[in-house]
Amino acid sequence: MSVLVLVLAVSAAFCLGVGFVLQQNAAARAPLGDFLSPRLLLDLVRVPRWLAGIGLMVCGMILGAIALGGGEVTLVEPLLATNLLFALALSRRQTRQPLGRQGWGGLLLLAGGVTAFIVAGQPRGGSAVADPLRHWLIIGVMVGTALLLAGFAKRSRLIAGPVLLAVAAGLLYGVQDALTRVSGQRLSAGGWTTLFTGWQPYAVVVLGVTGLVLVQSAFETAPLRMSLPALTAAQPLAGIACGVGFLGDRLRTDVGALAWEAAGLAGIVAGVILLGLHPAMPGAAARGRDRAGVGV
């Protein structure tokens, strides 16, 4: 594993985790009438805390893109999942809640799961799959599933809606990460002309904006502990599926390695859930007068 890729991915996770907390603090006060509407972004853009959170998220995405340019998706994605550790650290500072058994257990499961998956799988690059049908099949399944979940979320709204929206956004972000790597490869191979004559960079922008609306709608309607675990768990799983499915990433496939890889992914998901549900994560913000407009 490249030390530079490790540092870039963990730095990206830090920016993402802190950015998500700041975004949710602001989005929780947005008007409920903006649910799943681009108007939500127009309202939030006037809130300094939200802009700071978006700025950190953009920094995290840039650092993640650089890491993806130097490492495999199957390596970078599990490391990005550690953003929840930094989100919990900031939330714990705000709420002054102790970690307790749940916090330490989640931390060990997440860190251990990432370590187990990377050490056992030994992610390495390979030849990307040339068959466009396979590309579109995997991307179509991810995007189609995200759209279905968003549709169900609109019906369930305040019940299961935030979790469904977070999973949908995580799937889109996982595909976005994969296409970001493809875009970087096109840029390296043929320069800016080659990059912008392909569809991938435009898809990255569309997926990013759509995912942002879904995430902010989830943050708007429920505490961070209901949405961030689902988002953090879905993104690496989708990214790894794309990496192995059509980017040519390779993992060890002997029985022992597969068992540890599966255990590692299970540990990541379990750790994410435990940390996300920790009492230190921000609760629902009182709306009151803020229902009529966005508070600062």
C-alpha positions as CSV (number, residue, x, y, z in Angstrom):
1,M,0.0,0.0,0.0
2,S,1.3,3.5,-0.9
3,V,1.8,5.6,2.1
4,L,0.7,8.6,0.1
5,V,-2.5,7.0,-0.9
6,L,-3.1,6.1,2.8
7,V,-2.5,9.7,4.0
8,L,-4.7,11.1,1.2
9,A,-7.6,8.7,1.9
10,V,-7.5,9.3,5.6
11,S,-7.3,13.1,5.1
12,A,-10.3,12.9,2.8
13,A,-12.1,10.9,5.5
14,F,-11.4,13.6,8.0
15,C,-12.7,16.4,5.8
16,L,-15.8,14.3,4.9
17,G,-16.6,13.4,8.5
18,V,-16.3,16.9,9.9
19,G,-18.1,18.3,6.8
20,F,-21.1,16.0,7.3
21,V,-21.6,17.1,10.9
22,L,-21.6,20.8,9.9
23,Q,-24.0,20.1,7.1
24,Q,-26.4,18.2,9.2
25,N,-26.3,21.0,11.9
26,A,-27.5,23.5,9.3
27,A,-29.8,21.2,7.2
28,A,-31.8,20.2,10.4
29,R,-33.1,23.7,10.5
30,A,-34.2,23.9,6.8
31,P,-37.9,24.1,5.9
32,L,-39.5,20.7,5.5
33,G,-41.2,21.9,2.4
34,D,-37.8,21.7,0.6
35,F,-37.6,17.9,1.1
36,L,-36.0,16.2,-2.0
37,S,-36.1,19.6,-3.8
38,P,-33.2,21.5,-5.3
39,R,-34.7,24.5,-3.4
40,L,-33.1,23.0,-0.3
41,L,-29.6,23.7,-1.7
42,L,-30.7,27.3,-2.5
43,D,-31.9,27.8,1.1
44,L,-28.8,26.2,2.6
45,V,-26.3,28.1,0.5
46,R,-27.2,31.2,2.7
47,V,-26.1,29.4,5.9
48,P,-22.3,29.9,6.8
49,R,-22.1,26.6,8.7
50,W,-23.5,24.7,5.8
51,L,-21.0,26.4,3.4
52,A,-18.2,25.4,5.7
53,G,-19.4,21.8,5.7
54,I,-19.7,21.8,1.9
55,G,-16.2,23.3,1.6
56,L,-14.8,20.5,3.7
57,M,-16.7,17.9,1.8
58,V,-15.3,19.3,-1.5
59,C,-11.8,19.2,-0.1
60,G,-12.5,15.6,1.0
61,M,-13.7,14.7,-2.5
62,I,-10.7,16.2,-4.1
63,L,-8.3,14.4,-1.8
64,G,-10.3,11.2,-2.4
65,A,-10.0,11.7,-6.2
66,I,-6.2,12.1,-5.9
67,A,-6.1,9.0,-3.8
68,L,-8.2,7.1,-6.3
69,G,-5.7,8.2,-9.0
70,G,-2.9,6.5,-7.2
71,G,-4.7,3.5,-5.6
72,E,-7.4,1.1,-6.4
73,V,-11.1,1.8,-5.5
74,T,-11.1,-1.4,-3.4
75,L,-8.3,0.1,-1.3
76,V,-9.4,3.7,-1.0
77,E,-13.2,3.1,-0.3
78,P,-12.7,1.2,3.0
79,L,-10.4,4.0,4.2
80,L,-12.9,6.6,3.3
81,A,-15.4,4.8,5.5
82,T,-13.4,6.0,8.5
83,N,-15.0,9.4,8.1
84,L,-17.4,8.3,10.7
85,L,-14.6,8.3,13.3
86,F,-14.0,11.9,12.7
87,A,-17.7,12.8,12.6
88,L,-18.1,11.1,16.0
89,A,-15.0,12.9,17.4
90,L,-16.6,16.3,16.5
91,S,-20.0,15.3,17.7
92,R,-18.6,14.0,21.0
93,R,-16.9,17.3,21.5
94,Q,-20.2,19.1,21.0
95,T,-22.3,16.7,23.2
96,R,-19.5,15.8,25.7
97,Q,-20.8,12.2,25.7
98,P,-18.2,9.5,26.7
99,L,-17.4,6.8,24.2
100,G,-18.4,3.9,26.4
101,R,-18.5,0.3,25.3
102,Q,-20.6,1.1,22.2
103,G,-18.1,3.7,21.0
104,W,-15.0,1.7,21.6
105,G,-16.6,-1.4,20.2
106,G,-17.6,0.4,17.0
107,L,-14.2,2.0,16.7
108,L,-12.5,-1.4,17.0
109,L,-14.9,-3.1,14.6
110,L,-14.5,-0.3,12.0
111,A,-10.7,-0.1,12.2
112,G,-10.3,-3.8,12.5
113,G,-12.7,-4.4,9.5
114,V,-10.8,-2.0,7.3
115,T,-7.4,-3.5,8.3
116,A,-8.7,-7.1,7.8
117,F,-10.2,-6.3,4.3
118,I,-7.0,-4.6,3.1
119,V,-4.5,-7.1,4.5
120,A,-6.5,-10.1,3.4
121,G,-7.6,-8.8,0.0
122,Q,-4.3,-7.1,-0.9
123,P,-6.1,-4.9,-3.5
124,R,-4.2,-4.4,-6.7
125,G,-4.8,-3.0,-10.1
126,G,-5.6,-4.9,-13.3
127,S,-6.9,-4.5,-16.7
128,A,-10.3,-2.7,-16.8
129,V,-13.2,-4.7,-18.4
130,A,-13.6,-3.5,-22.0
131,D,-17.2,-4.8,-22.4
132,P,-19.4,-1.7,-22.2
133,L,-22.5,-3.8,-21.4
134,R,-20.9,-4.9,-18.1
135,H,-20.1,-1.2,-17.2
136,W,-23.7,-0.1,-17.9
137,L,-25.2,-3.2,-16.1
138,I,-23.3,-2.5,-12.9
139,I,-23.8,1.3,-13.0
140,G,-27.5,0.8,-14.0
141,V,-28.2,-1.5,-11.1
142,M,-26.6,0.9,-8.6
143,V,-28.3,4.0,-10.0
144,G,-31.6,2.3,-10.5
145,T,-31.6,1.0,-6.9
146,A,-30.8,4.5,-5.6
147,L,-33.7,6.0,-7.5
148,L,-36.1,3.3,-6.2
149,L,-34.9,3.9,-2.7
150,A,-35.4,7.7,-3.1
151,G,-38.9,7.0,-4.4
152,F,-39.8,4.9,-1.4
153,A,-38.2,7.5,0.9
154,K,-40.5,10.2,-0.5
155,R,-43.5,8.1,0.6
156,S,-42.2,7.1,4.0
157,R,-40.8,10.6,4.6
158,L,-40.0,10.9,8.4
159,I,-40.2,7.2,9.2
160,A,-37.6,5.2,7.1
161,G,-37.0,8.0,4.6
162,P,-33.7,9.3,6.0
163,V,-32.1,5.9,6.0
164,L,-33.3,5.1,2.5
165,L,-32.1,8.4,1.2
166,A,-28.7,7.9,2.8
167,V,-28.3,4.4,1.3
168,A,-29.3,5.9,-2.1
169,A,-26.8,8.7,-1.8
170,G,-24.1,6.2,-0.7
171,L,-24.7,4.1,-3.8
172,L,-24.5,7.1,-6.1
173,Y,-21.3,8.3,-4.3
174,G,-19.7,4.8,-4.8
175,V,-20.4,5.0,-8.5
176,Q,-19.1,8.5,-8.6
177,D,-15.9,7.4,-7.0
178,A,-15.4,4.7,-9.6
179,L,-16.1,7.2,-12.5
180,T,-13.8,9.7,-10.9
181,R,-11.0,7.1,-11.2
182,V,-12.0,6.5,-14.9
183,S,-11.9,10.2,-15.5
184,G,-8.5,10.5,-14.0
185,Q,-7.2,7.7,-16.2
186,R,-8.6,9.4,-19.3
187,L,-6.9,12.7,-18.3
188,S,-3.6,10.9,-17.8
189,A,-3.9,9.1,-21.1
190,G,-4.9,11.8,-23.4
191,G,-5.1,15.2,-21.6
192,W,-8.1,17.5,-21.1
193,T,-9.5,16.9,-24.6
194,T,-9.8,13.2,-24.0
195,L,-11.3,13.8,-20.6
196,F,-14.1,16.1,-21.7
197,T,-15.0,14.1,-24.8
198,G,-16.0,11.2,-22.6
199,W,-19.3,11.0,-20.6
200,Q,-17.7,10.1,-17.3
201,P,-16.8,13.6,-16.0
202,Y,-20.3,14.8,-16.7
203,A,-21.8,11.8,-14.9
204,V,-19.5,12.6,-11.9
205,V,-21.1,16.0,-11.7
206,V,-24.7,14.8,-12.1
207,L,-24.2,12.0,-9.5
208,G,-22.6,14.5,-7.1
209,V,-25.4,17.0,-7.3
210,T,-28.1,14.3,-7.0
211,G,-26.3,12.7,-4.1
212,L,-26.0,16.0,-2.4
213,V,-29.8,16.7,-2.6
214,L,-30.5,13.2,-1.2
215,V,-28.0,13.6,1.7
216,Q,-29.2,17.1,2.6
217,S,-32.8,15.9,2.6
218,A,-31.8,13.0,4.9
219,F,-30.0,15.4,7.2
220,E,-33.0,17.8,7.1
221,T,-35.5,15.3,8.4
222,A,-33.6,13.2,11.0
223,P,-30.7,13.1,13.4
224,L,-27.3,12.3,12.0
225,R,-27.3,8.9,13.7
226,M,-30.1,7.8,11.4
227,S,-28.5,8.8,8.1
228,L,-24.7,8.8,8.3
229,P,-24.2,5.1,9.2
230,A,-26.3,4.1,6.1
231,L,-24.4,6.5,3.9
232,T,-21.0,5.5,5.2
233,A,-21.8,1.8,4.8
234,A,-23.3,1.9,1.3
235,Q,-20.6,4.0,-0.4
236,P,-17.6,1.6,0.1
237,L,-19.7,-1.4,-0.8
238,A,-20.9,0.2,-4.1
239,G,-17.4,1.5,-4.8
240,I,-15.8,-2.0,-4.3
241,A,-18.5,-3.6,-6.5
242,C,-17.6,-1.1,-9.3
243,G,-13.9,-1.6,-8.7
244,V,-14.0,-5.4,-9.0
245,G,-16.9,-5.4,-11.5
246,F,-15.5,-3.2,-14.3
247,L,-12.4,-1.3,-13.2
248,G,-10.2,-4.4,-13.1
249,D,-9.3,-4.2,-9.4
250,R,-8.2,-7.6,-8.1
251,L,-8.5,-9.1,-4.7
252,R,-7.1,-12.4,-3.4
253,T,-9.7,-15.2,-4.0
254,D,-8.4,-18.2,-2.0
255,V,-10.8,-19.5,0.6
256,G,-9.0,-18.0,3.6
257,A,-8.6,-14.6,2.0
258,L,-12.3,-14.5,1.0
259,A,-13.4,-15.4,4.5
260,W,-11.3,-12.5,6.0
261,E,-12.5,-10.1,3.3
262,A,-16.1,-10.9,4.1
263,A,-15.4,-10.6,7.8
264,G,-13.7,-7.3,7.2
265,L,-16.6,-5.9,5.3
266,A,-19.0,-7.2,8.0
267,G,-16.8,-5.5,10.6
268,I,-16.9,-2.2,8.7
269,V,-20.7,-2.2,8.4
270,A,-21.2,-3.3,12.1
271,G,-18.7,-0.6,13.3
272,V,-20.3,2.0,11.2
273,I,-23.7,1.2,12.6
274,L,-22.5,1.2,16.2
275,L,-20.7,4.5,15.9
276,G,-23.5,6.1,13.9
277,L,-26.1,5.2,16.6
278,H,-23.8,6.4,19.4
279,P,-25.5,8.9,21.8
280,A,-22.7,11.4,20.9
281,M,-24.1,11.8,17.4
282,P,-26.3,15.0,17.1
283,G,-29.9,14.5,17.8
284,A,-32.8,16.1,16.0
285,A,-32.7,19.9,16.1
286,A,-35.6,21.7,17.5
287,R,-37.3,23.4,14.6
288,G,-40.0,25.7,16.0
289,R,-39.6,29.0,14.3
290,D,-37.0,27.6,11.9
291,R,-39.7,25.6,10.0
292,A,-40.6,28.8,8.2
293,G,-37.0,29.5,7.1
294,V,-33.4,28.5,7.4
295,G,-31.7,29.3,10.7
296,V,-28.0,30.0,11.0
